[in-house]
Amino acid sequence: RVLFERATARVLGGPSAMPTSGFGDIVMVPPVRAARERGVLHAVRPFVRVTATGVVWPDGREEAIDRIIWCTGFRPALGVFASLDVIEPDGLIRVNGQQAVREPRLWLLGYGSWCGPASATLLGAGRVARSMVRQLAAWLASPI
């Protein structure tokens, strides 16, 4: 809620446009903070490359991955998918809903023409996330 209000204020202008504390203080909700303090939540550097069968991590280790849900926000970093040949000449990945057209194992949450500053917040992305989960579940349940 706070992120949505601040993002909206940033677009419209107003005193709540900028956080008065660190960004992590807003998104580090109590259950996430508790998991981190228990030692069960660890940050992991993102993979550096996607292959036909999975991903390559910064240390060079390859891991088989059968599906990727890439949470992009409204300014997506898509370069990691260049090796999959899914990026069109205009720099975009074509999607059907949230699923990449040229690589059906790739799902892009928070990506598309509907996105804007407030859409990257939990509140703003909630509806699309629920829609994507339904679409992904139906796709997984369908015969190959």
N, C-alpha and C positions, 0 to 999 in steps of 0.2 A: 504494500500500500504506500509506504513512504517513498520508495523508488519511483512508483508510478506518479505520485503527486509531484515529486521533484523534477522528473523528466517533463511532465506537462508544464510545470511552472517555468522550466528552462526555455521551452518553446514559446510560451505565452509571456514570459517575463514575470518577475516578482521576487519577493524576498526569500522564498524557500527554494529558489532555483539551484543554489549551491549547498552541498552538505556542510554542516557546521562541525562534523567529526569525520573520521576516516570512512571511506567507502566500505571497508570490511566490517565496520561497526553496524552498518545497515543490513548487509546480507548475512552476517554471521548470527543467524537466529539461534536461540538457546539450544535446541536439539543438535544443531551442527556444531556449536561450540562444545557441548558436552561430549560428542563423539570424538572431536579432536583432542580434548583433554583426557579421554580414556585411552587414547592411542590407537583408535580403530579407523581414523580418517587421516589419510596422508595425501599430500599433493603429488601428482605424477606429471612429469613433463609430457606434453603431447607427442604423438608419433610424428616422425619427420617425413614419412612417405607411405603411400598406399601401393600395394602390389595387387596382382590379380587374385591372390588368395588371402591377403591379410594386410598387416602393417609392419613398418620397420621403426623401431624405437631409437632414440638418440644414441644409445650404446651400440647400435648395429644389429641388435637381436631382432629376429623376425618372429611374428606371432600370427597364427592363423585366426582370422576374424571373418565371421560369415555375414555380419551386418554392422553398419555404422550409423549411429544417430548423431549428426553433427549439429550442435546448437550454435547457430551462427550469429544471432543478433542482427541488427539492421545494417551493419557494415561488415559483411562476411569476408573471412580469410579463406580463400578457396584454393590457393596454390598447391596445397598438399595433395589435391586430387588431380593434378596435371597428368600424372602417370596413368590414370584410368581413362584418359581421353574423353572426359565428360564435360570439359569446359568449352563452350562455344566460342566462335571468333569474337563475339561481343563481350567476352569475359564472364558470362553467366552460365549457370548450370540449369538446363531446362528441367522443370519438375511437373509432375502430375499430382496435385495436392502437395504433399511434402516429400514425395518419392522421386528420385532422379530418374529421368526418362531413359537415359543411355546406360545407367547402372542401377538396376532395381534394388540392389543391396544397400544403397546409399540413401539415407533419409535426412532431410535438411529441416531442422526445427528452427523457426524464427527467420525463415528465408522467404523472400518473394516480394511482390509489389505491395502487399498489405503492411509491410513493416515501416515503422517510424520510431522516433526517440522513445516513446512510452511503451512501445510494443516489446521492447527488450526486457521489460520488468516481469516479475512473476505474475502479477495481476494481468498485465497486458498480453502475456504469452499463454495464459492458462487455457483459453478457448481453443487456440490452435493446437496446443499440446494434447488436449483431450481428443480433438479430431484426429490428430496424427496417430495416437494410440489405437483408436478404433480402426483406422485405415491399415496400420501395421498388423494388428491382430487378425483382421480379415485376410490380408495377404499371406500371413504365416499359416493360416488355417486352410488356405486354398491348395488344391493339389498342384504339383509342379508340372 
